Amino acid sequence: MENLIQIKDLNVYYPTSSNTWGENNGFIHALNGINLNIQKGEIIGLVGESGCGKSTLGKAILNLINAKGEVLYNNKNVLQFDKKELKQFRKNAQLIFQNPYSSLDPRMTVYSILREPLVVHGIRDKNIIKTRIEEIINLVGLAKEVLTRYPHEFSGGQRQRIAIARALILKPEFLIADEPVSALDVSIQAQIITLLQELKEKLNLTILFISHDLGVVKYLSDRIAVMYLGDIVELSDKESLFNTPKHPYTKALISAVPSVHKKTVDEIKLEGDLPSPKNPPKACKFHTRCFECMEICSKKEPEIIKISDSHYVKCHLYD
């Protein structure tokens, strides 16, 4: 398949808080040389614990934060775009935020919220704007009557539909959905996930779906990338990942997914807490919690190993 986005050696550093004298105490290495291709027309899931760098990766792809490396879109590095190029890219690549309660301006009607991106990108004809807004609000399953109302008048699920409509109003080809259902009730989550699947098919979208919920990602995604402390430790199509997980961290995540169909398997409990990204373990970052740890794991960082054409893992077990 053709690649839409190619991420090469992407690094993000956050400065830590200053001390009493205003001196910087160093940096947090949020992303550690990420390499990932996102193929046209796929939904790729990105999973991992809170604080592992999932949202940082999403923001870095859209050049919303400072990053080093390459994010190639149409063979051009997004991180080196000037203002004009970046504005055009943002029209083609949109972000759905996690919290529908804080991502919509409470002082604007739904019509104004959906109109604003069109005006910013130079669409001023009132008839075109009206037609586009009515089309998109219908596409996300809401009636035209909602357009005159304000965000506080809606439930969480309805607000997230409005947020999705805003992301789609410019007809992008790439969406980053940053935990778009984590703030919603379980029954509403299913509706939003189904909606995203339908929109992907109707509009031929490519989606990076960020979540900490492997069950949701399994249902929605074509491929899954597993992230731990700023590293992608495993990348695979979902069937291989769930049937034959390779990385011990992936095995632990999958064992914790609740399922009525699951065979009786003991849940793998990881020892200790997630280490601080300010002071991560040396060599393999997972070795301090790993139940398959070997002597080499604390001495040498593992390479990315190719298991098959669609399955890669970063682990010494497969050297």
Secondary structure, DSSP 8 states (H G I E B T S, - for coil): --EEEEEEEEEEEEE--B-TTS-B--EEEEEEEEEEEEETT-EEEEE--TTSSHHHHHHHHTTSS--EEEEEETTEEGGG--HHHHHHHHHHEEEE-S-TTTSS-TTS-HHHHHHHHHHHTT---HHHHHHHHHHHHHHTT--GGGGGS-GGGS-HHHHHHHHHHHHHTT--SEEEEESTTTTS-HHHHHHHHHHHHHHHHHHT-EEEEEES-HHHHHHH-SEEEEEETTEEEEEEEHHHHHHS--SHHHHHHHHTS--SS--S-------S----TTS--SSSTTTTT-TT--GGGGTS---EEEEETTEEEE-GGG-
